[in-house]
């Protein structure tokens, strides 16, 4: 088992100091290497919060996250940062590319931080995602679909065991979204990595091997 989440809870301060807003309520799930999982649910149901906790971008109130044999919920900031560099690749909805770096440098950025710089892999990922002719361009010179492809390539460059994707096609038109999704799934399968993806899209969710639905901070089988 690559990822195991046990009885995870998370709340945030509410309008009244003594009444926090409960976002996750005892969430448990597991994910094996090579599996793909879609997380669906209404806005505010806790999908992105769950992804951020697994990535070590936020702290849980209670429960455990075990990833590749290590307990994320007990790591300090340094440990969680190292996890994101080498074990977890995160694909954000807003791309989060570095404006001052060209496409090649953006793709290789996370791998360099992890001590896994590999120019050949950058070229291979760029080619697989249709970015071969854009390696020396900057993010502002790219379309939204191209920027999302760069974000996907960056997340995969360090060969992570787990990919976390937060609405990776949410800002794209339907045709571009379908193309980007197909490329993402093909690359994840080729690497033997696991994928956990937050999505509002019924069409995207059905392409993954498993599906769970968050409702009021609790998991249930996908509709």
C-alpha positions in Angstrom: 0.0 0.0 0.0 1.4 3.4 -1.0 -1.0 5.7 0.8 -3.1 5.1 3.8 -5.2 7.8 5.5 -6.7 6.9 8.9 -9.5 8.8 10.6 -8.3 12.3 9.3 -10.0 15.4 10.7 -9.4 19.1 9.9 -11.1 22.3 11.0 -10.6 26.0 10.4 -11.5 29.0 12.5 -15.1 30.1 11.9 -16.8 33.5 12.2 -17.2 32.8 16.0 -13.9 32.0 17.8 -15.4 29.1 19.8 -17.1 27.5 16.8 -14.6 26.2 14.3 -15.7 25.0 10.8 -15.2 21.2 10.5 -14.0 20.5 7.0 -12.9 16.8 7.2 -14.6 14.4 9.7 -12.8 11.1 10.2 -11.7 10.5 6.6 -10.1 7.1 5.8 -8.9 5.7 2.5 -6.0 3.8 0.9 -4.3 3.9 -2.4 -1.9 1.3 -4.0 0.9 2.1 -6.4 -0.4 2.3 -9.9 -4.0 3.1 -8.9 -5.9 6.2 -9.9 -8.5 7.8 -7.7 -11.0 10.6 -8.4 -12.2 12.7 -5.5 -15.5 14.5 -6.2 -17.8 16.6 -4.1 -19.5 20.0 -3.9 -17.4 23.1 -3.4 -16.4 23.3 0.3 -16.7 19.6 0.9 -13.0 19.3 1.8 -11.5 17.9 -1.5 -8.6 20.3 -1.8 -8.1 20.3 1.9 -7.5 16.6 1.8 -5.1 16.9 -1.1 -3.1 19.6 0.8 -2.9 17.5 3.9 -1.5 14.5 2.0 1.0 16.8 0.3 2.1 18.2 3.6 0.9 21.7 2.7 -1.3 21.9 5.8 -1.6 20.2 9.2 -4.4 17.8 10.3 -6.1 18.2 13.6 -6.3 14.4 14.2 -5.6 11.2 12.3 -2.7 9.7 10.4 -1.4 10.0 6.8 1.1 7.2 5.9 2.9 7.6 2.6 5.4 5.1 1.3 5.9 3.8 4.9 6.4 7.3 6.4 3.9 9.2 8.6 3.4 12.6 7.0 1.3 13.8 10.0 4.4 13.5 12.3 6.9 15.3 9.9 8.3 18.7 10.5 8.4 21.4 7.8 11.7 20.1 6.5 10.5 16.6 6.2 7.3 17.6 4.4 9.2 19.8 2.0 11.5 16.8 1.2 8.5 14.7 0.6 7.1 17.1 -2.0 10.4 17.2 -3.7 10.9 13.5 -4.1 7.9 11.4 -3.3 4.9 13.5 -4.2 4.3 15.6 -7.3 1.6 18.2 -7.0 -0.4 19.7 -10.0 -2.2 22.9 -9.1 -5.3 24.2 -10.9 -3.6 27.6 -11.3 -0.4 26.0 -12.7 2.0 27.9 -10.3 4.7 28.2 -12.9 7.7 30.4 -12.3 7.4 33.4 -14.7 11.2 34.1 -14.8 12.0 30.5 -16.0 11.5 29.1 -19.4 9.6 25.9 -20.1 12.6 23.6 -19.8 13.7 25.2 -16.5 10.1 25.1 -15.1 9.8 21.4 -16.0 13.1 20.5 -14.3 12.7 22.8 -11.3 11.3 20.3 -8.8 13.7 17.5 -9.9 16.7 19.8 -9.4 15.5 20.5 -5.9 15.3 16.8 -5.3 18.8 16.2 -6.6 17.4 14.3 -9.6 18.2 16.8 -12.4 17.9 14.9 -15.7 17.9 17.0 -19.0 17.0 13.9 -21.0 13.9 13.3 -18.9 12.9 17.0 -19.4 13.1 16.5 -23.1 11.2 13.2 -23.0 8.4 14.7 -20.9 8.2 17.8 -23.1 8.0 15.6 -26.2 5.3 13.4 -24.7 3.2 16.5 -23.8 3.6 18.3 -27.1 6.0 20.9 -25.6 9.1 20.2 -27.6 8.8 23.3 -29.7 8.2 25.5 -26.7 11.2 24.7 -24.4 12.7 28.2 -24.6 9.4 30.1 -24.2 8.2 31.6 -20.9 4.9 30.9 -19.2 3.3 34.2 -20.4 3.9 33.1 -24.0 1.9 29.9 -23.6 -1.8 29.1 -23.8 -3.6 27.8 -20.8 -3.4 24.2 -22.1 0.3 24.5 -22.7 0.9 25.9 -19.2 -1.0 23.0 -17.7 1.1 20.6 -19.6 4.2 22.2 -18.2 2.8 21.9 -14.7 2.2 18.2 -15.4 5.7 17.6 -16.7 7.2 19.4 -13.7 5.2 17.2 -11.3 6.5 14.0 -13.1 10.1 15.1 -13.7 11.4 13.8 -10.3 9.6 10.4 -10.8 7.4 10.7 -7.7 5.5 7.7 -6.3 2.2 9.7 -5.9 0.7 12.5 -8.1 -1.8 14.8 -6.4 -3.8 16.9 -9.0 -6.2 19.6 -7.9 -8.7 20.3 -10.8 -5.9 19.9 -13.4 -8.3 20.6 -16.3 -10.6 23.0 -14.5 -9.3 26.1 -16.4 -9.3 24.4 -19.9 -11.9 24.1 -22.6 -13.5 20.7 -23.1 -11.4 19.6 -26.0 -8.1 20.7 -24.5 -9.1 19.2 -21.1 -9.7 15.8 -22.7 -6.3 15.9 -24.5 -4.4 16.9 -21.4 -6.2 14.3 -19.3 -5.3 11.5 -21.7 -1.7 12.6 -21.7 -1.6 12.7 -17.9 -3.1 9.3 -17.5 -0.7 7.8 -20.0 2.3 9.2 -18.3 1.2 8.2 -14.8 0.5 4.6 -16.1 3.9 4.5 -17.8 5.6 5.5 -14.5 3.6 3.1 -12.4 2.8 6.0 -10.1 -0.5 6.5 -8.2 -2.8 9.4 -8.9 -5.3 11.2 -6.6 -7.2 13.8 -8.5 -9.8 16.3 -7.3 -12.3 17.1 -10.0 -15.8 18.5 -10.6 -16.0 16.9 -14.0 -18.1 13.8 -14.3 -16.3 13.0 -17.5 -12.9 13.2 -16.0 -13.8 11.2 -12.9 -15.0 8.2 -14.9 -11.6 7.8 -16.5 -9.9 6.9 -13.2 -9.9 3.4 -11.7 -11.6 4.4 -8.5 -13.9 7.2 -7.3 -14.9 8.5 -3.9 -17.3 11.4 -3.1 -16.8 13.9 -0.2 -20.0 15.1 1.4 -19.9 17.4 4.4 -16.3 16.2 5.2 -17.0 12.5 5.0 -16.2 10.0 2.2 -18.7 7.9 0.5 -18.6 5.8 -2.7 -18.8 7.9 -5.9 -22.2 8.3 -7.5 
